[in-house]
Amino acid sequence: MSEASKDLIWVDTHCHLDAPEFKNTLSQIVTKANSEGVKALLLPTVQTRDWDHARNLAVQYGSQIPGLVYTLGIHPLYINHAKEEDIAILKKQIEQALSDPRFVGIGEIGLDYFVEGLDPQRQEQFFHAQLDLAEQFQLPVILHARRSQDAILKALRCRNVPSGIAHAFNGSFQQAEQFIGLGFKLGFGGAATYDRALQIRRLIKELPLDSIVTETDAPDIPPAWLKEEKEDGALCNKPTFLPRIARELAMIRGISNEVFSEAVWQNAMQALPRWSALTSKLIHIPLAS
């Protein structure tokens, strides 16, 4: 890694920092991520019991990663554990969190038509209710879209949701254009580091640069090299890998790390204005020459 690359500032737009895999080493992981240049990280929540924990982590580690923020939401994979009254609880949580500068939106929400055993109607009920909250409070959303891009796009067109990120995007070029047209950025991470990920790599090469953001989805979606190196004897993805992932995305794109770093930072902050307001006060962003 060049000296210039060490000075770059990176943003992880999707990292489950509250995952049990990180429980015993979280402080070391956060410290290393910061030293690698990860100055902003978004922690999306997936169920009601995570919300207070995410808020506390943002406060606890905000001095190490100044742009550490969180969102509140109910993930489609956790719908079977959710209760009808959770939407009302979420609304109250959002109202209280609006005074917290580290709260930046609603998520992780969406639809998953890949995993078996999930009631699609129940998924849609919770997804639409959370989109309604996003519209009511004019908050961005972090979207989980697995084999459900068209259904999610249809739901978005019916509402005035200001912006957001389609996380781990793996749809078609036409679907990507539709998300972009609705004001969304598209998240790319470790999946693109696999040689066989031809569609994802094509999207990274051909989509407008101002539509792309970087993510790890740690501890999930490990990058290709991790399967070979097996760091710590496990395949656990970490936010410390974000800079290396981002450099590989820049290489796929055919642009310099400096240009890519600046672009994905600006894209992430544009997608989540409350995040931009926080980082503009705390972080000096060097511009690419």
N, C-alpha and C positions, 0 to 999 in steps of 0.2 A: 504494500500500500504506500503511495506517495505521501510526502509531507502535506501537500495540498489537500489530498483526500482526507487526511486525519482532521483537518480543520472544517470539513463540511458539516452542515447541520441537517439532521434527518428527522422525519416524522413517521411514526407508526400509527396509522389510523385505525388499527384494530388489533388489540392485544388483551387477552383475558388474564390480566395480571393477578386476578383474585383466584385463579385456578389452584386446586389442591397440589398440583405438581410443583408449584413454586413456594409452597408454604414455608419450607425450612431453609430456603436459600434466597428468599425474595430480596433482602437487603443487598446481598452481593450481586444479584442479577441487575437490580436497578442501578447500582453504582457502576457496574461495568457498561451497561447500556449508555449511561450518561457519558462515560469516558470515551465511548465509541462514536459519540456525536448525536445520539438520540436525545433531542432536547424537548420533544413533544410526543405524547403517547395518549391514545384514547382507549379507555377501559369501558367496553360495552357490557351491560348486565343482561342476564338471561332469565331471571326469576325474582320474585319478590324478596326472598331471603338474602339476595345478594346486594340489595340497594344500599343499605346502611354500610355494609362492608366496603363497597366501592367508594363511597363518599369518604370513609375514614382513611382508606389507602391513598386517595388523592391528597388529603391533608398531610398524612404521615410522610409521603415520599415526594411531595411537591417541591421541597427544597433541593432534592437531587435531580429530579426531572421537572424543571419549572413549568413546562407545558403539559403536565399530567392532568388529564380531564376524564370525565365519565359521562355516560348516558344512562338513562333509566328505561327499562323495557322488559317485555316477556317474549322470549324466543319461541319459535314454533315447535322446537323439539321438547319444550317444557310445558306445552299446553295441557298435557294429561295431568300435570301436577297443579295447574292453575285453577282458581275458583272464579266464579262470575264476579264476585265483589272485588277481585284484584284490580279491575279497571278503575273502580272508584278510588281505591287506595292509591293507585298510580297517579290519578289526577291530583290527589292531595299532596303526594310526594313531589310532583312537578311544581305545584304552586309554592311549596316550601323551598324547593331547590332553586327557584328563579333568582333568589338573592345570593346564591353561591356562584362565584365567577368560574368555578371549575365544572359546573354542570353545563353541558353544551347541546343536549338534544335528547331524542327518544330512540332507544334501540338496545339491544339488537332485536328487531322485529322482522316479520316476513312470512313467507310460505315455503314449505318444504314438501315437494311431491315425489321425493326420492326415497326417504326413509319409510319403511312399512310400519303399519300400526298407528299412524297418526290420522285422526279424523279430519278430512279436508274442510268440512263445514265448520268444525270447531276452530280449526286454524284460521279460517277466514273471519270468523266472528271476532276473535281476539285481534287479528291483524287490522281489520277495518276499524275496530274501536280505538286502537292505538293511533291509527292514521287520523281519526277524527280529533284526537287530542293534539296531535301535531299541528293540524290545521287550526284548531281553536287557539293554541298558544303560539302559533307561528314559529314552530321549532323544526329544525332539520331532523331527518331520520337516518338511522343506520340499518340498511336492509340486508336480510338473509334471503337469497333467491336461488333455490336449487330446483331446477326443472319447473320453475314457476314464473319465469320472467314475464310472460304475456299476461298472466293473471295479476301480477303486481303492477305492471304498467297500466292495465285497465283500471285498477283501484286508484292509482295516482292521478289518472286523468279526470277522475270524478271529484277531486279535491284540490284545494289550493295549499299544498305542502310546499314550503319555500325552497327547500334544497335537501341535500343529503349525499350519502355514499352508498352505492350498490357494492357491498362487500364481496370479496372473492369472486369477481365477475367471471363468468364462463358461458355467457350467452353468445348469440350471433352478432355479426357486425350491425345488422339492421336493428336488433334490440338495443345494442349499445348506443346507436344514434338516437333512439327514442328516449332512453334514459337521459342522455346528454341534453336533448331538447327540452326535457322537463326540469333542467337545472341540476342534474345529479353528476357527481364524479364517480369514477369506477375504480375499485380497489384491486390491486394486483400484488402478489407476494410470491411465496415459495413455489407454488404450482408452476410458475413460469420458468423455473430453473431446470425443469426436466426437458430433455431434448424432444420427447414425444409430445409435448404440449404445444402442438403446432398452431391450433386455433388461438390459444391465449397469446402466443408469441406474435401471431399476425395482428391481433388487436393492439398489442403494445407498439408494434411498428407503425401501424396505419391510422390509429385513432388520433384526434387532435391532442397535442401534448397537454393542453390546458384541461383535459378531461381525466387525467390519470393521477391516482394517489397510490402511495406505498403502504404496505401492511405486512404483518407476520401471521396474524390469527393464532399466535402462540397461546397455548402449547401445541396447537394443531397445525396441519399443513406444513410439515417439515420440508426444508429445501432439499434438493437432490443430493448435495454433498454430505448431508447429515447421515444419509443411509450408508455412505461409504466410510465416513470418519467415526460415526457413532460416538460422538462426544459424551463423556460421562457414562458410556455404555448404554445409552438410551436414545430414543428417537424423539425426544421432547424438543419442540421448537421453542425458541426464546427471543425476547425482544433485542437481545444483544446481536442477533443475526441480521437485524434489519439493514444495517449499512451494506453488508455483503450482498444481501438480496437486491437492494436498490442498485448497487453497482452493476449487477448482472442484468437488471432491467434496462439500465442506461446503455449497456453494451448491445442488448437486443435492439434497442431503439436506434442505436448508432449515434449517440450524442455523448458529450462529456459528462462526467460525474458532477461537475460544478453546475452545468446548465440544468441537469436533471434534478439535482438537489433543490435548487431555487424554485424550479417549476412545481415539483410535487408539494413543496411547502406552501407556496402561494395557493395552489389548488385546494389543499386541505383546509386552509384558513378561509378561503372563499366559500367552501361548502358548509362550514360551521362558523358563522360570524361571532358567536360568543367565544369560541376558541381563539379567533383572531384578536378579539379585544383583550383577552388575557395575555397572550404571547407578546403582543405589541408593547405591553407595559413591562414585561419581564425579560425579554430575549432580544439581543441585537442580532439581526439577520444580515450576514455578509452577502452582498450581491455578486453574481458571477460577472467577471470582466468580459 
